[in-house]
Amino acid sequence: MNSKRFVISIVLIIFSLIGIIYAALWILPEEKYMQGEYSAWKQQKEYSLQKHAREVILLGDSRMKIDVSALELHNTYNMALAGSSPIEAYYTLKRYLNAGNTPEKVYIGFAPTHFTTYENYLDRGVFFHYYSENEIFEINYNILKYEGVDYSAEVQKYKWRSPVVYLTTLLHSFKEDRTRINENVYKEMVDCKGTIILNWQRNSDKPVIPEEAKENNFRVQQVLDYYLRETIVMCNNNNIPVHIIQLPMGEHGVELLKSTGYMQQYETYMQALADDYGISVEMHIPVYPDELFADNSHLNKQGQSKFTSNFRNIER
């Protein structure tokens, strides 16, 4: 009997703990337990839903968000999202237009790898509650249609803030309240017009080799191609000039991608977009010296200033 009571007590304690954790995930402000990148996505989402004066906007991933400083450009806002793909770019622009905005121009810039994988769809976009329910339904439909993968059950864990998904993040916040960190990140995004600035240098003698070098072939995911093309069509239908630009890589990484044929395949894809839609597409990835990179993918502050200066000439 004592053994039975002991087991029941343990079970009750476990369920009580699960209940407390689940309640905390709904009661506590997300800023208290979410990692810092969450605030950058939140600020981006809120900006896309607001009315703004006519401006040039930048869409893309972390390379666009870090490599191009909107602070150094006239009437420009960096709406790129770290770790994102054309899926996020499409819905960001759609919201922005639905809020009554008409951009002067749209520049799109993604690392080639973000045309080949949508792995961050759940880990970033859904995890940070960036999408509406209708948007998630539509994305899941298109992923199933083009890739044969069904996320309809998986996204429910995020919708209902399952401890299976958010427990680790919540437990880390007990060690460190992230409210101040998230507030600072949010403010930095506002002050820097959506741009992230990396104020450190690479601490390595190894050459700069990007994520793309892990692959021998460039194979665009059909669902990402769909969303990129739909973003271009949205711009064209609203008479918004749209340009696709390339973000810098290190010389060693570029040579590796050329040797495997990856670069040729990527440039062929870019050419197809230019031919299909008659838009401005930069074909070749700029090569920058290793000392201008903060890591294997992103420019440091000096590299950012150099590339932004070059971008300014393109923008003109």
C-alpha positions in Angstrom: 0.0 0.0 0.0 2.8 2.4 0.9 4.5 1.5 -2.4 1.3 2.3 -4.3 0.9 5.7 -2.5 4.5 6.5 -3.3 4.0 5.8 -7.0 0.8 7.9 -7.0 2.7 10.8 -5.2 5.5 10.7 -7.8 3.0 10.8 -10.6 1.1 13.7 -9.0 4.4 15.6 -8.5 5.4 15.0 -12.2 2.0 16.2 -13.5 2.1 19.2 -11.1 5.5 20.2 -12.5 4.3 19.8 -16.0 1.2 22.0 -15.2 3.4 24.7 -13.6 5.8 24.7 -16.6 2.9 24.9 -19.0 1.2 27.7 -17.1 4.5 29.6 -16.9 4.8 29.4 -20.7 1.4 31.1 -21.1 1.5 33.5 -18.1 5.1 34.8 -18.4 5.8 37.4 -21.1 7.7 35.8 -24.0 10.4 38.4 -23.6 11.3 36.9 -20.2 12.3 33.5 -21.5 12.9 33.7 -25.3 16.4 34.1 -26.6 17.6 37.4 -27.9 17.0 36.7 -31.6 13.3 36.5 -30.8 13.2 40.3 -30.3 14.7 40.9 -33.7 12.0 38.8 -35.2 9.3 40.5 -33.1 10.5 44.0 -34.0 10.5 43.0 -37.7 7.0 41.6 -37.5 5.6 44.7 -35.8 7.4 47.0 -38.3 5.8 45.1 -41.2 2.3 45.6 -39.8 2.7 49.4 -39.4 2.3 52.3 -41.9 5.5 54.0 -43.0 6.6 56.8 -45.2 7.7 55.5 -48.7 11.1 53.8 -48.4 13.4 51.3 -49.9 13.3 47.9 -48.1 15.7 45.1 -47.9 14.5 41.5 -47.6 16.6 38.4 -47.0 18.5 36.4 -44.3 21.3 37.2 -41.8 23.8 38.0 -44.5 21.5 40.8 -45.8 20.7 41.9 -42.3 24.3 42.2 -41.3 26.1 43.0 -44.5 24.0 46.0 -45.6 23.7 48.8 -43.1 20.4 50.7 -43.6 21.9 53.4 -41.3 24.4 54.3 -44.1 21.7 54.4 -46.8 19.1 57.1 -47.6 15.5 56.3 -46.8 16.1 52.5 -46.4 15.0 49.9 -43.9 16.5 46.5 -43.4 13.6 44.0 -43.1 15.8 40.9 -43.4 15.5 38.1 -40.8 18.4 36.0 -39.5 18.0 32.4 -40.5 15.1 33.1 -42.8 14.2 31.9 -46.3 12.0 33.2 -49.1 9.1 32.0 -47.1 9.6 34.7 -44.5 10.4 37.3 -47.2 7.1 36.7 -48.9 4.9 37.1 -45.8 6.9 40.0 -44.5 6.4 41.9 -47.8 2.7 40.8 -48.0 2.0 42.2 -44.5 3.9 45.4 -45.3 1.8 46.0 -48.4 -1.4 45.1 -46.6 -0.6 47.8 -44.0 -0.9 50.3 -46.8 2.8 50.6 -47.7 4.2 50.9 -51.2 8.0 50.6 -51.1 10.1 52.7 -53.5 12.2 49.6 -54.3 12.7 46.1 -52.9 16.1 44.4 -52.7 16.3 40.7 -52.0 19.5 39.1 -50.8 19.9 35.5 -49.5 22.8 33.2 -49.0 22.5 30.4 -51.6 22.0 27.9 -48.8 18.7 29.5 -47.9 17.3 28.5 -51.3 18.2 24.9 -50.6 16.7 24.3 -47.1 13.7 25.5 -45.1 15.0 23.9 -41.9 14.5 27.1 -39.9 10.8 27.3 -40.7 9.9 25.6 -37.4 12.9 26.6 -35.3 12.6 30.3 -36.0 9.4 31.4 -37.7 7.0 29.1 -35.9 9.0 29.0 -32.7 9.0 32.8 -32.5 5.3 33.0 -33.4 6.1 35.1 -36.4 3.2 33.8 -38.5 -0.6 34.0 -38.2 -2.6 30.8 -38.1 -3.7 31.4 -41.7 -0.2 31.9 -42.8 1.0 28.7 -41.1 -1.9 26.8 -42.7 -0.9 28.2 -46.1 2.8 27.4 -45.6 2.1 23.9 -44.5 -0.1 23.4 -47.5 2.7 24.5 -49.9 5.4 22.5 -48.1 3.2 19.4 -48.4 2.4 20.2 -52.1 6.0 20.9 -53.2 8.1 18.8 -50.8 5.7 16.1 -49.6 6.3 16.9 -45.9 3.4 17.3 -43.6 3.9 19.8 -40.7 0.3 20.1 -39.7 0.7 18.1 -36.5 4.2 19.4 -35.6 3.1 23.1 -35.6 0.5 22.3 -33.0 3.3 21.9 -30.4 4.4 25.5 -31.1 0.8 26.9 -31.2 0.0 25.4 -27.8 3.5 26.2 -26.4 4.2 22.6 -25.6 7.0 22.1 -22.9 8.5 19.6 -25.4 9.4 22.6 -27.5 9.9 25.4 -25.0 11.1 23.7 -21.8 14.8 24.2 -22.4 14.3 27.9 -23.3 12.2 28.4 -20.2 14.6 26.7 -17.8 17.5 28.9 -19.1 15.5 31.9 -18.2 15.3 30.8 -14.6 19.1 31.2 -14.5 19.0 34.5 -16.4 16.0 36.7 -16.9 16.1 37.6 -20.6 13.7 40.6 -20.4 16.5 43.2 -20.4 18.4 41.4 -23.1 15.3 41.3 -25.3 14.4 44.9 -24.6 17.9 45.9 -25.6 17.9 43.9 -28.8 14.5 45.3 -29.8 15.7 48.9 -29.2 18.9 48.2 -31.2 16.8 47.0 -34.1 14.8 50.2 -34.0 17.8 52.4 -33.6 19.7 50.6 -36.4 16.8 50.5 -38.9 16.7 46.7 -38.7 20.5 46.3 -39.2 22.7 44.1 -37.1 26.3 45.3 -36.6 29.0 42.8 -35.7 31.7 44.6 -33.8 34.2 41.8 -33.6 37.0 40.3 -35.8 37.5 36.6 -36.7 39.8 35.0 -34.3 41.1 32.4 -36.7 43.9 31.8 -39.2 41.7 29.5 -41.2 40.2 30.8 -44.5 36.6 32.0 -44.6 34.5 29.0 -45.8 30.7 29.5 -46.0 28.0 27.0 -45.1 27.5 26.3 -48.8 30.9 24.6 -49.1 29.4 21.5 -47.3 27.4 20.8 -50.4 28.7 19.7 -53.9 25.5 20.8 -55.7 23.1 23.6 -55.6 19.6 22.2 -55.5 16.8 24.7 -54.9 13.9 23.5 -52.8 10.7 23.7 -54.8 8.8 25.4 -52.0 11.5 28.1 -51.7 11.5 28.6 -55.4 7.8 29.0 -55.3 7.9 31.7 -52.5 10.8 33.6 -54.1 8.9 33.7 -57.4 5.7 34.7 -55.7 7.6 37.6 -54.0 8.8 38.8 -57.3 5.3 38.5 -58.8 3.9 40.5 -55.9 6.4 43.3 -56.6 5.7 43.3 -60.3 1.9 43.3 -59.7 2.3 46.4 -57.5 4.7 48.1 -59.9 7.5 47.9 -57.3 11.0 47.7 -58.8 12.7 44.5 -57.4 16.3 43.6 -57.5 18.1 40.4 -56.4 21.6 41.1 -55.0 24.5 38.8 -53.9 26.2 39.0 -50.5 30.0 38.6 -50.2 32.0 35.4 -49.5 35.6 34.8 -48.9 37.9 34.0 -51.8 38.7 30.4 -50.6 35.0 29.6 -50.2 34.1 30.9 -53.7 36.9 28.9 -55.3 35.6 25.7 -53.5 32.1 26.4 -54.8 33.4 26.9 -58.3 35.4 23.7 -58.2 32.4 21.5 -57.4 30.1 23.2 -59.9 27.9 24.6 -57.1 28.5 28.2 -58.2 27.7 27.5 -61.8 24.4 25.9 -60.8 23.6 28.8 -58.6 24.3 31.4 -61.2 22.2 29.4 -63.7 19.3 29.6 -61.3 19.8 33.4 -60.9 19.9 33.8 -64.7 16.6 31.9 -65.0 14.9 34.3 -62.6 16.2 37.3 -64.5 15.0 35.7 -67.8 11.6 34.7 -66.4 10.7 38.0 -64.9 12.8 40.6 -66.6 14.1 41.9 -63.3 17.6 43.0 -62.2 19.5 40.1 -60.8 23.2 40.3 -59.8 24.8 37.1 -61.1 28.1 36.9 -59.4 28.9 36.7 -55.6 31.4 39.4 -54.5 34.7 38.2 -53.2 36.0 39.9 -50.0 39.2 39.4 -48.1 39.0 37.3 -45.0 39.8 40.2 -42.6 36.5 41.8 -43.5 34.5 38.9 -42.1 33.3 38.4 -38.5 32.7 34.7 -39.1 32.4 32.3 -42.0 29.2 33.9 -43.3 28.9 37.5 -42.2 30.9 40.7 -42.6 32.4 42.6 -39.6 31.8 46.3 -39.2 34.5 47.3 -41.7 33.2 44.8 -44.2 29.7 46.0 -43.7 30.8 49.6 -44.4 32.6 48.5 -47.6 29.8 46.5 -48.9 27.2 49.1 -48.0 29.2 51.6 -50.0 29.2 49.3 -53.0 25.5 48.7 -52.5 24.9 52.4 -52.5 26.3 52.6 -56.0 24.1 49.7 -57.1 21.0 51.4 -55.5 21.7 54.6 -57.4 
